């Protein structure tokens, strides 16, 4: 009788708990939806402003009115700053930074996590110390070194060199390499593989999510970088898209029907590669099976 009464009471309470969990799930979904909507509003405004023939600062300006939509802003900004050339400059700078970051980041991260050498702790402490120093604090001495000592003004190397080593990427690779069982490296050494062969053939394939993460994090920084390319490049043919857009808004803003729309059009072009890169690589950001090569 006691068990029968307990089951009856449990059956009466179960619908209430199911209903409460559904209501809580609905509230969470609504909160996440509002947060996602708030995050997408600036992007929506950027795209809509780039397509507007005349800028509308009223509430109706947030609506895509067919009579006020045009692609003339993209044409005007392209005629003024040569979007293709500016995009190519941004791509060259970003590709150089990403390539250097991956090469040096993998080498340093592997050395700090797998190898044993004197001063290893000091090197790791210096890597952490770099995180506490803002780049703006180093900009003046870097400018003097790159422009006056190395004579790298108005060159791609001068734009790439200060960002060639990314301490964040070093930390990412180090933490991933630490998760790989040591037995894998020991077995490769017994088979006669050198450290570079181990890094290239064993370690890197096992930390592919870290490589993709470092690529995306590194890509966003130099692609959107404005201040450093603005300092070291005075030649318009070498300026990145962010710098070209800033110069365009200052020099040509008063001669266009919708200068803000032209600037937003350039901002859309600047944002497209980052969005595409994230959409392409986001499905690869999964944890690797780092212990799959260990028997038992």
Secondary structure, DSSP 8 states (H G I E B T S, - for coil): -HHHHHHHHHHHHHHHHHHHHHHHHHHHHHHHHHHHHHHHHHHHHHHHHHHBSS---SGGGGS--GGGB-SHHHHHHHHHH-HHHHHHHHHHHHHHHHHHHHHHHHHHHHHHHT---TTHHHHHHHHHHHHTS-HHHHHHHHHIIIIIIS--TTSHHHHHGGGSS-HHHHHHHHHHHHTS-HHHHHHHHHTT--HHHHIIIIIHHHTHHHHHHHHHHHHHHHHH--HHHHHH---GGG--HHHHHHHHHHHSGGGSTTHHHHHHHHHHHHHHHHHHHHHHHGGG-----TTTTS--
